[in-house]
Amino acid sequence: MTEDDNDRYRAPALDKGLDILELLAAVDGGLTQAEISKRLDRSPNEFYRMLDRLVKRGYVTRIDGDRFALTLKLFGLAQLHAPVRRLVSFAVPLMRELAEASRQANQLVVFDRGYPVVIAQQEAPGYWGISIRVGSRISLFDTGSGHVLLAFHTKEEREMMIAENLGSSGDHNKVTPEFLSRLDQIRARGYEMMPSAQTAGVINLSAPVLGADGKVIASLTVPYITLINTPGAPDITNTIHLLLETTRKLSEMTGSGFKAEG
């Protein structure tokens, strides 16, 4: 096929949008409309409507007033495919072992288009346990999973995740200095432990699953309930140890398999 044949099927508007996304993916700190136009050697007016649509669709966000930066939406879309299926295939046997050892349920959560999303669930082996449907979108600010996903990203990635969530939820009063300080404490401690904001008597224990590059790719959460009629069930301290050992094993597996194939 000749170059002329290839050009026959060009879509100029699509090309323009992809040019913007590829450019923003290669820079830190975002670019102004004028800087985008200069780097792509086009008139600023050519990009006004395209940038507006990319912002409204959530692929690009405004920072510092007049700068445009890539959100994590493309990352979230990519996670819905084979990499997530491989992650679940690695995780399920370990999640089953964790449930048996702790006598508690657990769930695996990733960040997708502004929200933590449950991608795998393991029920408790006994009569009682807290479960949540696979595919459920949960709060970024009021759950252990959401806290861990924010805490173990970089400051810049964290800001983009929050902006992406607030763009759809409008829950701006959640992001306080105290909340951001808590995220730093979680990162230093290595896990989150917090009362459930949804169910009384439940303590959410959440820890990060890390990829080969050291960045969080998922959160594993145990919704811990005190089991009065289950002799030998681990207490909350031992359950935390079991959770951390499970995420350590899963992080080692993802570091050698999941990231390499992704």
C-alpha positions in Angstrom: 0.0 0.0 0.0 1.4 3.4 -1.0 1.6 6.5 1.2 -1.2 8.0 -0.8 -3.4 4.9 0.0 -2.6 5.3 3.7 -3.6 9.0 3.7 -6.9 8.1 2.0 -8.3 7.0 5.4 -6.9 9.8 7.5 -9.2 11.3 10.2 -7.7 14.7 11.0 -9.7 15.3 14.1 -8.7 11.9 15.6 -5.1 12.5 14.6 -5.1 15.9 16.4 -6.6 14.4 19.6 -4.0 11.5 19.6 -1.2 14.0 19.0 -2.3 15.9 22.1 -2.5 12.7 24.2 0.9 11.5 23.1 2.5 14.8 23.7 1.1 15.2 27.2 2.1 11.6 28.1 5.7 12.6 27.4 5.9 15.6 29.6 5.8 16.3 33.4 3.8 19.2 34.8 1.5 19.7 31.8 1.5 22.3 29.0 -0.4 25.4 28.2 -2.5 25.6 25.0 0.2 27.8 23.4 2.9 25.4 24.3 1.0 22.5 22.9 0.4 24.4 19.7 4.1 25.3 19.4 5.4 21.8 20.0 2.9 20.4 17.4 3.6 23.3 15.0 -0.1 24.2 14.7 -2.2 27.3 15.4 -3.6 27.5 19.0 -7.1 27.9 17.6 -6.8 24.4 16.1 -6.6 22.8 19.5 -9.2 24.8 21.6 -12.2 22.6 20.8 -10.2 19.4 20.9 -8.7 20.2 24.4 -12.2 21.2 25.6 -13.6 17.8 24.5 -10.6 15.8 26.0 -11.2 17.6 29.3 -15.0 17.0 29.3 -14.4 13.3 28.5 -11.9 13.0 31.4 -8.7 12.2 29.4 -7.1 15.6 30.2 -7.4 17.8 33.2 -6.5 21.5 33.9 -3.9 22.2 36.5 -2.6 25.6 37.7 -5.4 27.3 35.8 -4.1 27.3 32.3 -2.1 24.1 31.9 -3.3 20.8 30.6 -2.1 17.4 31.9 -3.0 13.8 31.1 -5.3 12.1 33.7 -5.2 8.4 34.5 -8.3 7.5 32.5 -6.2 5.8 29.7 -4.4 3.9 32.4 -7.7 2.8 33.9 -9.1 1.7 30.5 -5.9 -0.4 29.9 -6.3 -2.1 33.3 -9.7 -3.5 32.3 -8.1 -6.0 29.8 -5.5 -8.7 30.0 -3.2 -7.3 32.7 -6.1 -7.3 35.2 -7.1 -10.8 34.3 -3.5 -11.9 34.9 -3.4 -10.1 38.2 -6.6 -11.8 39.3 -5.2 -15.2 38.2 -2.1 -14.6 40.4 -4.2 -13.3 43.3 -7.0 -15.7 43.7 -5.0 -18.7 45.2 -3.3 -16.3 47.6 -6.6 -14.7 48.5 -8.1 -18.1 49.2 -5.2 -19.0 51.5 -5.6 -15.6 53.3 -9.3 -16.3 53.9 -8.6 -19.7 55.3 -5.8 -18.5 57.6 -7.6 -15.4 58.8 -11.2 -16.7 58.8 -12.1 -13.4 57.1 -13.2 -12.3 53.7 -11.0 -10.2 51.4 -11.2 -8.3 48.2 -8.8 -7.0 45.5 -9.3 -3.5 44.2 -7.8 -1.4 41.4 -8.2 2.3 40.4 -10.3 2.7 37.3 -11.6 6.0 35.8 -11.8 7.9 39.1 -12.9 5.1 41.4 -11.6 2.0 43.2 -13.2 -1.0 41.6 -13.4 -4.5 43.1 -11.9 -7.0 40.6 -11.8 -10.1 42.9 -13.6 -11.2 46.0 -12.9 -14.1 48.4 -15.6 -15.0 50.9 -14.8 -16.1 54.5 -14.7 -19.9 55.1 -17.2 -19.8 58.0 -20.8 -18.7 58.4 -20.1 -15.0 58.8 -18.2 -12.5 56.7 -18.4 -9.2 54.8 -18.5 -9.6 51.0 -18.8 -7.1 48.1 -19.8 -7.8 44.5 -17.0 -8.0 41.9 -17.3 -4.9 39.7 -18.5 -2.6 42.5 -17.2 0.9 42.4 -16.4 2.1 45.9 -15.4 5.4 47.6 -11.9 6.8 47.0 -12.0 8.8 50.2 -14.0 6.6 52.7 -12.5 3.1 52.2 -9.3 1.5 53.2 -8.7 0.4 49.6 -9.1 4.0 48.3 -6.7 5.3 50.9 -4.0 2.7 50.0 -4.4 3.4 46.3 -3.9 7.1 46.9 -1.1 6.7 49.5 1.2 4.5 47.5 1.1 6.7 44.3 3.4 9.6 43.8 2.1 13.1 44.8 1.5 14.0 41.1 -0.4 10.8 40.4 -2.4 11.2 43.6 -3.4 14.7 42.5 -4.6 13.4 39.1 -6.5 10.5 40.7 -8.3 13.0 43.1 -9.0 15.4 40.2 -10.5 12.6 38.1 -12.7 11.4 41.0 -13.9 14.9 41.9 -14.7 15.6 38.2 -17.5 13.0 38.5 -18.4 13.1 42.2 -17.9 16.8 43.1 -17.1 15.7 46.7 -14.5 18.5 47.2 -14.8 18.7 51.0 -13.1 15.3 51.4 -9.6 16.6 50.4 -8.3 18.3 53.6 -4.8 18.8 54.9 -5.7 16.2 57.5 -6.7 13.7 54.9 -3.5 14.2 52.9 -1.4 13.8 56.1 -3.2 10.5 56.8 -2.2 9.3 53.4 1.5 10.0 54.2 1.1 8.1 57.5 -0.4 5.1 55.7 2.5 5.1 53.2 5.0 5.2 56.1 3.2 2.5 58.1 2.7 0.2 55.1 -1.0 -0.4 55.4 -4.3 1.2 56.4 -6.5 0.3 59.4 -9.8 2.2 59.8 -13.4 1.6 60.9 -15.7 0.9 58.0 -17.7 4.0 56.9 -20.4 1.6 55.6 -20.8 -1.1 58.2 -20.7 -0.8 62.0 -18.3 -3.1 63.8 -16.0 -3.7 60.7 -12.4 -2.6 60.6 -10.9 -2.3 57.1 -7.4 -3.6 56.9 -5.8 -2.7 53.5 -2.3 -3.1 52.1 -0.8 -2.4 48.7 0.2 -4.8 45.9 3.2 -3.3 44.2 4.5 -3.8 40.7 8.1 -4.2 39.5 8.6 -0.5 39.5 7.5 -0.2 43.1 4.2 1.6 42.3 0.9 0.3 43.7 -1.2 -1.6 41.2 -3.9 -2.8 43.5 -5.1 -2.9 47.1 -6.0 -6.0 49.1 -8.5 -5.4 51.9 -9.7 -7.6 54.7 -13.0 -6.3 56.2 -12.2 -7.6 59.7 -14.9 -8.6 62.1 -14.3 -10.0 65.6 -15.3 -13.7 65.5 -16.6 -14.5 69.0 -17.7 -18.1 68.3 -14.6 -19.2 66.3 -11.9 -20.5 68.6 -8.4 -20.1 67.2 -9.4 -17.3 64.8 -6.5 -14.8 64.5 -6.9 -11.5 66.3 -6.6 -8.2 64.4 -2.8 -7.9 64.9 -2.2 -11.4 63.5 -4.6 -10.7 60.6 -2.6 -7.7 59.7 0.5 -9.9 59.6 -1.3 -12.4 57.3 -2.5 -9.6 55.0 1.0 -8.1 54.7 2.5 -11.5 54.0 -0.1 -12.1 51.3 0.5 -8.7 49.6 4.3 -9.3 49.8 3.9 -12.6 47.9 1.6 -11.1 45.4 3.9 -8.2 44.8 6.8 -10.6 44.2 4.6 -12.5 41.6 3.5 -9.3 39.9 7.0 -8.0 39.8 8.2 -11.0 37.9 5.2 -11.7 35.8 2.4 -9.2 35.7 4.5 -6.1 34.9 6.8 -7.9 32.5 3.9 -9.0 30.4 1.9 -5.7 30.7 
